[in-house]
Amino acid sequence: MKPFFLNLSNKRCPIKVEQIDSLSEQTALIVGNFDGVHIGHKYLIERLKKEASARGLKTAVVTFCPHPLKVLAPRLFMCELSSAEEKIDILKRERVDYLCFLRFDREFARMSAKEFLGEVIYRRLRCRYLLVGYDWRFGYKREGEIELAREMGQKLGFDVELAKPFKKEGHIVSSTLVRRLLSEGRLKEAEEFLGRRYWIKRAVVRGDGRGSKIGFPTANLKDTENLCLKEGVYAVLVEDSMKAVANFGYRPTFSGKKRVLEVHIPGREVDLRGKKIKVEFLGFIREEKKFSSVEELKAQIEEDIKEALSF
């Protein structure tokens, strides 16, 4: 898979991928946020690959950076399942040919639906087959819909297919559903709709050192304030092999002001600062709470570690 950032302006997206102006090969493509890359997304990608193979086209997944809600309605933006880098890691396994990131900003949001289809989808990305989800809208103020896409496709020379919603156990599989399940601590149910355990991969940054002072050193992870997780303690797996316990929240015993994910790896002295580590969530242990003393907190952490190691 070749991930790249399509140059639509002079502004760059904070992803370390190649910046290009257009593709040289004709494509079958799909556009969306692909937050979490769940089994509904994978169903669409399999459909896309099948059509691309039949038509002799390359497959392309087109997504945005940052998430459009962060730009258009930041107060409504609650959380994001996967960062851009995590999407790259997940989609590598889906064996698509191209992963295209479009920088979403106020300027891009003013692009008309017709201009988006003609300039970006058809000319720059050389689309000849476009697969769209049941709820797909695009362009300025979401003015674009399936019929406009089909009209433009007939005029320019690309086919448009509308995919039906993918359901599992009577539920339409969506990123919104997965976010809700994770925010309620329902990891096993979220796993069914993701098709995998939920995980993140973030950089380890310097914390305040309180964990080390009380005998439980932690790795504090960057950019985790808005994770789609219930605040509390989790059993986790670090780098696919190390069982650990993690706390997500404000650390009320120490009057924390910002949510953070911190991970303690029992019995292992590993210097992770500056590295990006994968943290896979195995199970929810308990809700976050404020303890009356540091000694009470330490006793509870010992219990949390025992439970985490039993997963």
Helices and strands as residue ranges (DSSP letters): E 2-6, E 18-20, E 27-31, H 39-55, E 58-65, H 68-72, H 84-92, E 98-103, H 106-109, H 113-115, I 116-124, E 127-132, G 140-142, H 146-156, E 159-162, E 167-168, E 171-172, H 175-183, H 187-194, E 199-205, H 210-213, E 219-221, E 232-238, E 242-249, G 252-254, E 260-264, E 276-287, H 294-309
